[in-house]
Amino acid sequence: MGNSAPQRDARSLREILAGLNRVEQHKAAALWAVANGRAIDMFGTFAQERHLLLFQSGNECENWIDPIDNVLYKMNTLTHVGEDLVKLLDRIDIYNSLFPVTAMRLVGLQVMRSDCVFPIFSQPFIRNARFATNEEIRDYMHTLSFESTGEDGKFSNGSILLWDIKPKNVLVTAENHIAVIDAEIEKLR
């Protein structure tokens, strides 16, 4: 996973949160964010200083784009992981190992209250891309040793189950490379 500061921060936070319940995780994460200068105000100064634009958001993330540096910021609302920060960080590790071109890096935490935080990740924003076709997605996933489960957008390699791998979440770059920009992940074993 390399040694960049965001990666070290994610590992450090993951270690602190291991074994804690949801409430304890959020309290410990809020303290960690403040102590490490990683408490971010996505609704105020952080976004304003970078001239971020609110971008297409889904039910799991609020998104902002930095149109100058081509960076997408995703504030994860934890809806798909039952507010479990450790589960989300583990999923991000798997995502980054599978899709390094669009790897997500922990930027910090939006601290809503001392017991409620939302992780913020950065990801490259891919310009001049088009949505991949289902056939392109299937072929690409096959190169990663994933096979379709028969359900739309769902793939498995026997150890990991991926879903929501659909054209809305998979781009083809101007250079004709496949870029998965979002995926749901479950480790099977």
N, C-alpha and C positions, 0 to 999 in steps of 0.2 A: 504494500500500500504506500510505499514512499515515506518521506519524512517532512512534508510541508507542514507549516504551522497549522492550517486548518485540520489536517489529518491528525496531528499530535493533539490538538484540542479535542477532536471527536473521540480519540482513544482515551484521553484523560477524563473527559466527562463520562464516557462509558464505564470506566473503572470505578468512578465515584458512585455511579447509580446502580451498579451490579448488586442484586439481592434486595433492593428496596422496593416497597410497594409503590403504587402510582402516586399517592399523596407525598410520600417521602421523596420519590424521584423528583417531583416538581419543586419541592422546597429546596432540595440539595442543588438542583440545576439552577434555580434562581440565585442562590448564594454563589455558586460557581461563576455564573455569568457576571455578576456585579464585581466579584473579587478579581476576575481576569479581564475586565474591560470588554466583555462580550455581551453586555446587556444592550440591545439595539432597539431603537424606536422606529420601526418601519412605517408608522403612521405620522411621523414627525421629522426630526432632524436628520436621521440617516437617509431617508428618501429625498428630503429637500436638498441636502448638501450635495447629493449626487445627481440631482435633477431626474430622478427615476419617474417613470411613467407606469401607472397601473396597467397591467397587461391581462390577457385572458386568464381567468382563474377557473379552477375546478372545485369540486366539493371537498378535496383534501388539501388544497393549497391556495393561498392568495399569492399572486405573482406580480412582480414589478420588473421592468426592463430598463437597463442602462443602455440607451441607444448609441452612446458614444463608444463605450468600451465593449459592446456586444456581450453583456452579462445579464443573465436572468436571475432574479432573486426569488426564491420560493419560501414562503412562510407556511410550514406544514401545520395544519390544524389538528393533527393526530387522530382524525376520525376513523382511519382504517387500521389503527393499531391499539384501539381502546385506551388512548392517552398514555400508552406505555412508551416512554422515551427510549429505553433499552431496546425494545423490539424495533422501533424505527431506526435507531443507529445500526442495529444488526442488518436490517434490510438495505440500508444505504451502503454498507460495506459490500454486500452481495451485488447490489446494482452496480457499484463502481468497479468491481472486479469483472463483471460481464460487459459493461458498456463504458470503457475508460474515456472514449472520445467526448462523452457527455457527462462525465463524472460530476457528482455533487459534492461540494465542499462546505463544511460547517462554517458559517460566518459568525453566528451568535444565537442569542435567544431573545425573543420578544417576551419581556416579563410583564405579564398582565397584572398579576398579584403575586404575593410571596409563595402561593401554592398553585400557580397556573402560568406555564411558559409554553411558547410555541417556537420550535427550532427554525432557524433561517439558514437556508443553503444557497450557495451560488452555483450556477451552471452556465456553460457557454451558451450564448444565444446564436442560433444558426440562421443566418440571413440567406436569402435567395435559394430557399429550399422548397421542395414540394412534398406533399404527403405521399408516402409509399403505398403501393398497391398491396393487396392481401398476398398475392403471389410473391412479390419482392420480399415481404416480411417473412413468409414461410421459408423461402430459399435462404434468407439471411439467418434465421433462427436455426436452420439445419446446419449451416456452417459452424454454429456455436454448439452443436450436438444437442439441440432441443428439437423435439418433435411435437406436432400439434396433438392436442388431446381429443380433437374432434369438436371442441367447443370454440366458438368464435373468439379469436385473440388469446387463446390459452395454450401454453406450451410447457413441456416438462422434459427434464433429462433424467428423471428417476430420483434425483436428490433435491431438485429445486423446481417449484411450480411457479410459472410466470403467467400473469393474465393482464388484460387490458393492453395487450400488444396489438394494437389496431392502428389503422392509418392516422387517426387523430393524434397518436403518440409516437409515430415513427416517420421520420423525414428522410428524404433523399437529397443530399447536398448538391450544390452546383458541380462538384467534382464527381458526382455519382456514387457517393458513399452513403451507406445506411447509417442513420443516427437515431437510436431509441432515446426519446426525451423524457419518457415517463413509463413506469411499469409497476404493477403490484407483484409482490414477491412473498413466497412462503417456502421455508426450508422444510423438506419432507423428512430428512434424516440427518 
